[in-house]
Amino acid sequence: MDLIWEGLRQALELLLRLDPEVLQITLLSLKVSGIATLLSVVLGLGLALGVALNEFPGKRLVIALMNTGMGLPPVVVGLFVTVLLWRNGPLGFLGILYTPLAIILAQSVIATPIIAGLGLAALQHLPPGLRLQILSLGATRSQMIWLLLREARLPLLAAVMAGFGGVISEVGASIMVGGNLKGSTRVLTTATVMETSRGNFEIAFALSFILLVLAFTVNAVLTHLQQRSRPR
Amino acid sequence: MTRQTLLQARHLRVRRGGAQVLEVPALDLRAGEVLALMGPNGAGKTTLMLTLAGLLPPTAGELSFRGTQLHSHADRQAFRRRITMVFQDPLLFDATVAQNIASGLKLRGVPAAERQARVADWARRLGLGDLLNRSARQLSGGEAQRTALARAFVLNPDILFLDEPFSSLDAATREGLIGDLGDLLAQTGTTAVLSTHDQGEAARLAHRLAVMQQGRIVQMGGLREVMNHPEDPFVAAFVGMETLLKGQVVRCHEGLLSLRPRKGPGDREVVAVGEAQPGQTILVGVRPEHVFLSLHTDNTSSARNAFPGTVTKVIPQGPFFKVELDCGFFLVAYVTAQSLSELGLAPGRRVVAAFKATAVHVIRKGGPDAEL
């Protein structure tokens, strides 16, 4: 127990005196996972809309693949992205392995199926006649899509939260494609792993505590958005 | 007076999964009329309505609005802003009643100030004035459907499509809403297409009736015409002509024919208005509300047909009771609760069933031995 209290105390101390290294790691985590989530929202919701609004052969297979993708192990993603970005790999010419960009790429691969899968479920849960009702009220196609997204905003924001939660907390892919390089690709989770392996439990606890606060803050903002426009 | 044709459909066909689900050679919707589409589930009412509303592109056929053909996606989009539709489910948005009523106006780009005035007006006309700030999720079924109707009427549509709008409501709520809808349609002169499987609803709201079966319109015409002169047994049964009699014409004189029902004792003859050749087989129908029951033969009655019979079944049916009789042939009558108790109607009771010759409608004529 003492270890935990000591960790909390250190975390507070690190936070209060705005330790530059911790601050940098925290901001990088937020930036990398935030951008990855945004990318995944665009890709995932686009995919969800495309599948929800169209009938095509093999639709069920696509949905099954999306749902499988929701459980992609980060280390597997890390492995594939590493091979992809490796100097001699197909995307090696980009030269982004062991940069924050590589982490963003890997995290997007993790979060996109989560947001697509949960987003599709949210859209498919809407009443089947709603689309025709909206069109018969005079909506253009883009107005209809906007209204459908707004009608499903609660589960859709839950999908965004799940996506963000998935990437801010993952460590396998980040460490493999980022390399945990101090000052450039070290994020909260990779730093925690490193400090724990070195036996610096207090610092590891402090970093974990910051990670939890960060996750809570982002989700609190999203929850506020989610519940805001609900009439009572 | 011929009214302007608003919507014209020609050679409409819809195929789904390899099967033809709709085939309507011609349908004209005239300005100001209410056309009811009637038929059992799966008859194609909703498919026809969605096609007419530009929401379902037909596999083949043409649709013209005010004389202009709807060809492209853009044509249909523009057309959809001239019409609107109310479905069986209210399909309200997760927002307030006021926001819901305003939603179509907003989509069509009506300015906020005008929107507000029109929403207030239509909320009042549908009795929703006190519920404007209520969440749509908290409405009763009736209130929700009123909101859906307000959201449609506020658009001042050229054509209002109503797809079984009352099917999910309880009887009392439905009664009130049908009455109000009838008033609003009359006040605004809105052209409407209504689908229903309830003949009472159609009778109260529609001017014209189209009866559908298996994707086709089997009979279309004025409300009274279809109700009283169904052209085939399916339509007859569907519009509530519950007594159907098949028999041979024994006599025809001065516009009155006598028919001997195929079933039943040979001495019974049903007199109907119509022309037919003696010996010809015909099918006639009698609406249950045109049959009067009494305990004794009433000689002062003008009814040409009076048959003694036995009550076989009494079925409560809303405000009426449906009485099934065995008069040698099967006959159905509707009576009020008062008549039911006065006549002591119950299975086994002997009564006299009377109906006028004008109440018997010749549905179909065949040859001497034709199967009908």
Interface residues (C-beta under 8 A of the other chain):
Chain A: P127 G129 L130 L132 Q133 I134 L135 S136 L137 G138 A139 T140 Q143 L147 R150 E151 R230 P231 R232
Chain B: L50 A53 L55 Q77 R80 R81 I83 T84 M85 F87 D89 L91 F93 D94 A95 T96 Q99 S103 G104 L107 R108 N133 R134 S135 A136 R151 L155 F161
